[in-house]
Amino acid sequence: MIGLNFLYPVAGSTFAAFAVLSLAERPRRPGNAAFYALIAASFLIGDRLGDFGNGLLVLAIVAVTTLGRLRPRADTPSAATPRGSMLFVPALVIPITALAGSLVFAQVPGLVDPKQVTLVSLALGVILALAICYAWLRPSATEPFRQGARLMDQIGWAAILPQLLASLGAVFALAGMGDVVGSLIGHVIPTGSLAGAVIAYGLGMALFTAIMGNAFAAFPVMFAAIGLPLLIHAHHGDPARVAAIGMLAGFCGTLMTPMAANFNLVPAALLDLKDRYGVIRAQVPTALPLLVFNIVLLWIVIR
């Protein structure tokens, strides 16, 4: 069955190529090579390292970044070939393949892991788009990886921030953080109040996301504290709706926090904005009304 056994080698091989290029090209960037090699190792052999080994690997990644060993490339992007709007075709192949694969693989049981259908389809879309670029544009064999490494060099440590924050959310959930938060909120929400539970859930998702920088990190805590015991068990809300709308409320917090560096600070750096927090300031007027809308929507679908 196709699943993580397909995705991890693809991702690991890509980062391994970035590591090799960081050492092979001048000027050499050993810090970047170490960073990418460690990420590649986590994908390629992480299941063999165990929890302790993977923990050491993460600490090594953090050490490389905090010691300032990452260096951006001095070269500039390759000039675009005169293909006009047709250059968007490979980019469009990726989402189209992801959508088609998600629909088709769901109808073929046993071929793709049902939990990984979307990710497998997305990876196949990337591979197909890469094959189209090779056949159509005829770049050198290493050019796509060289340009991918260039972009990763610009993004730097923020590229792995979502994974680290999601792991932090899992640690909080295993530590019983949801039970602690739930007991505290239980003293504030009036007994049996649906509106109070919905507001606490929506605001809590946005607030915890702003603190952690990732809705995936906040979700295990708030779902265990409010979503499951109050909205689903006590008020008989639909689990899929409670989870989906809760995540959307959390994403509103993502729009308003510098902790979501890969979304809010990296774009400002790549666009060379004078205001480091300019992206956040532009998103707040959208995030706040959207948060209110999600809270009201959740109240309506449960009521």
JOJOWO-V126269 format. One line per field, one symbol per residue. ss: DSSP state (H for helix, E for strand, C for the rest). psi: psi as a letter, one per 20 degrees, with the letter a starting at -180 (. if undefined). A space follows every 10 residues. Layout:
ss = ???
psi = ???
This chain:
ss = CECHHHHHHH HHHHHHHHHH HHHHCCCCCH HHHHHHHHHH HHHHHHHHHH HHHHHHHHHH HHHHHHCCCC CCCCCCCCCC CCCHHHHHHH HHHHHHHHHH HHHHHCCCCC CECHHHHHHH HHHHHHHHHH HHHHHHHCCC CCHHHHHHHH HHHHHHHHHH HHHHHHHHHH HHHHCCHHHH HHHHHHCCCC CCCHHHHHHH HHHHHHHHHH HHCCHHHHHH HHHHHHHHHH HHHHCCCCHH HHHHHHHHHH HHHHCCCCCC HHHHCHHHHH CCCCCCCHHH HHHHHHHHHH HHHHHHHHHH HHC
psi = ppchihgghg gghghhhggg hhhhqqqqnh ggggghhggg hhghjhiihr ggghghgghg ghggghjkip pqqirrqqpq qmibiiiigh hhhghghggg hhgghhinqi gpphijgghg hgghgggghg hggghgilrr highhghghg ghhhgbhihj gggghhhghh ggghikhhhg gghghhigpq pjoggggggh gghgggghgh ghjphhhhgh ghhhgggghg hgggjkqphg gggghghhhh hhhhijpihm hhhhhghhgh ilqhohkhgg hhhghhgghh ggghgggghg hh.
